[in-house]
Amino acid sequence: MAQLSINVGSTDYAGDGESLRNALIKVNTNFTEVYADINTVALTVDAIGNALSNINVPTDISQLSDSTNLLFDGDYVNLTNKPTIPADISELTDTTNLLSSGYTDNVGVWGGTAPTTVNDAIDRLATAIYQLNGNNPIG
């Protein structure tokens, strides 16, 4: 049902508005409809909640009745097309952006050779920053 509007008249005491009795009947009818709609929404939410609580969601792969179509079963060994992570620089296919062994800099931190590990590079950069900072600790 549509909302029932109350005719309040053109001005105070004009006498062309709705009677108090008819106005309050409309108020009661509007509230009855609102409360009925609220009850319907509450019942719907309860029904959805009950339906969701009855769904059995597995928490472990062993609880699945059919695991044949899973994309990943959780075991790295069973993955296909696994990436190969190089263990040595010689295994890299693109070495264009590596520091070469002939690299030297103006500060002399590298000592004419490129760092061989990430930690070595970090140590050498820290030394360079320390020297550039006038042998003062950073921070």
C-alpha positions as semicolon CSV with decimal commas, in nm:
position;residue;x (nm);y (nm);z (nm)
1;M;0,000;0,000;0,000
2;A;0,121;0,352;-0,068
3;Q;0,188;0,603;0,208
4;L;-0,125;0,787;0,322
5;S;-0,070;1,165;0,337
6;I;-0,260;1,389;0,575
7;N;-0,424;1,702;0,436
8;V;-0,309;1,970;0,681
9;G;-0,508;2,248;0,515
10;S;-0,401;2,573;0,352
11;T;-0,333;2,772;0,672
12;D;-0,382;2,750;1,047
13;Y;-0,749;2,738;1,144
14;A;-0,865;2,757;0,781
15;G;-1,091;2,460;0,831
16;D;-1,003;2,300;0,497
17;G;-0,771;2,031;0,635
18;E;-0,830;1,672;0,747
19;S;-1,016;1,605;1,072
20;L;-0,802;1,494;1,365
21;R;-0,970;1,153;1,365
22;N;-0,906;1,088;0,994
23;A;-0,547;1,215;1,027
24;L;-0,470;0,977;1,314
25;I;-0,629;0,684;1,129
26;K;-0,385;0,753;0,844
27;V;-0,096;0,772;1,093
28;N;-0,193;0,434;1,243
29;T;-0,231;0,278;0,896
30;N;0,111;0,406;0,788
31;F;0,277;0,271;1,106
32;T;0,102;-0,065;1,071
33;E;0,246;-0,099;0,721
34;V;0,595;0,006;0,836
35;Y;0,594;-0,248;1,122
36;A;0,473;-0,523;0,889
37;D;0,757;-0,446;0,646
38;I;1,011;-0,448;0,931
39;N;0,881;-0,787;1,044
40;T;0,908;-0,922;0,688
41;V;1,268;-0,800;0,662
42;A;1,354;-0,955;1,001
43;L;1,206;-1,291;0,897
44;T;1,398;-1,278;0,567
45;V;1,726;-1,201;0,745
46;D;1,661;-1,490;0,987
47;A;1,587;-1,726;0,698
48;I;1,907;-1,624;0,518
49;G;2,107;-1,662;0,839
50;N;1,963;-2,009;0,899
51;A;2,037;-2,112;0,542
52;L;2,395;-1,989;0,566
53;S;2,453;-2,162;0,899
54;N;2,353;-2,494;0,740
55;I;2,619;-2,469;0,470
56;N;2,913;-2,695;0,543
57;V;3,227;-2,509;0,439
58;P;3,533;-2,734;0,448
59;T;3,824;-2,601;0,648
60;D;4,071;-2,857;0,516
61;I;4,124;-3,014;0,174
62;S;4,073;-3,360;0,324
63;Q;3,709;-3,268;0,395
64;L;3,628;-3,230;0,024
65;S;3,439;-3,517;-0,130
66;D;3,587;-3,449;-0,476
67;S;3,922;-3,273;-0,499
68;T;4,003;-3,373;-0,859
69;N;3,927;-3,031;-1,008
70;L;4,117;-2,818;-0,759
71;L;4,362;-2,570;-0,903
72;F;4,603;-2,612;-0,612
73;D;4,594;-2,874;-0,340
74;G;4,834;-2,685;-0,114
75;D;5,142;-2,898;-0,190
76;Y;5,416;-2,716;-0,383
77;V;5,547;-3,048;-0,515
78;N;5,219;-3,102;-0,704
79;L;5,229;-2,767;-0,885
80;T;5,278;-2,767;-1,260
81;N;5,473;-2,497;-1,446
82;K;5,666;-2,406;-1,131
83;P;5,906;-2,113;-1,172
84;T;6,274;-2,195;-1,172
85;I;6,454;-1,967;-0,934
86;P;6,820;-1,930;-1,032
87;A;7,068;-2,023;-0,764
88;D;7,362;-1,868;-0,948
89;I;7,414;-1,566;-1,177
90;S;7,523;-1,802;-1,455
91;E;7,167;-1,943;-1,463
92;L;7,014;-1,604;-1,552
93;T;6,894;-1,562;-1,909
94;D;6,898;-1,180;-1,909
95;T;7,213;-1,031;-1,757
96;T;7,199;-0,690;-1,927
97;N;7,134;-0,495;-1,604
98;L;7,388;-0,666;-1,381
99;L;7,691;-0,479;-1,251
100;S;7,993;-0,601;-1,442
101;S;8,324;-0,697;-1,287
102;G;8,485;-0,397;-1,458
103;Y;8,260;-0,147;-1,280
104;T;8,434;0,120;-1,077
105;D;8,307;0,436;-0,917
106;N;8,449;0,770;-0,813
107;V;8,434;0,690;-0,442
108;G;8,635;0,371;-0,473
109;V;8,393;0,167;-0,264
110;W;8,378;-0,120;-0,512
111;G;8,755;-0,148;-0,525
112;G;8,742;-0,225;-0,897
113;T;8,521;-0,534;-0,860
114;A;8,148;-0,567;-0,852
115;P;7,982;-0,702;-0,540
116;T;7,917;-1,074;-0,554
117;T;7,616;-1,087;-0,322
118;V;7,331;-0,858;-0,224
119;N;7,473;-0,829;0,127
120;D;7,811;-0,735;-0,019
121;A;7,646;-0,461;-0,228
122;I;7,454;-0,331;0,075
123;D;7,772;-0,323;0,285
124;R;7,962;-0,137;0,013
125;L;7,679;0,115;-0,038
126;A;7,662;0,177;0,337
127;T;8,036;0,239;0,337
128;A;8,004;0,480;0,043
129;I;7,726;0,675;0,215
130;Y;7,932;0,684;0,534
131;Q;8,230;0,823;0,344
132;L;8,019;1,077;0,155
133;N;7,868;1,185;0,484
134;G;8,212;1,284;0,612
135;N;8,264;0,959;0,803
136;N;7,966;1,047;1,021
137;P;7,713;0,774;1,107
138;I;7,383;0,802;0,921
139;G;7,076;0,876;1,126
